[in-house]
């Protein structure tokens, strides 16, 4: 299976929404496809986030990551907050998450950012292993990771 990572546009919102809805359900939210679509479409159409999607040969969305720009006053540099990362169950173990994280890192490097911050729940051990394998470190007691670039 070929996996391609591409930057999403607002035209992709309808294809991302079902996967974003699954992501929200993973975090114990009620399924709400309209809310998922509206949230993603708003972020993309307003330029408020950068979303990368992993797609297969048939343009099925296998996963996504959503990043929000931020700034570090102390370092006087831009940073990125990797707010969302999700891979559909049938694509787990194929390296989709790693590909999405590597693309996010490319964005941070290209924008001369200090780094990427992210957080996860303490019980999401598989995500923690992935983040740590790519150089993210625990930044505080909540398992907040940050990778300096």
Secondary structure, 3 states (H helix, E strand, C coil): CCCEEEECCHHHHHHHHHHHHHHHHHCCCCCCHHHHHHHHHHHHHCCCCEEEEEECCCCCEEEEEEEEEEEECCCCEEEEEEEEEEECHHHCCCCHHHHHHHHHHHHHHHCCCCEEEEECCCCCHHHHHHHHHCCCEECCCCCEEEEEC
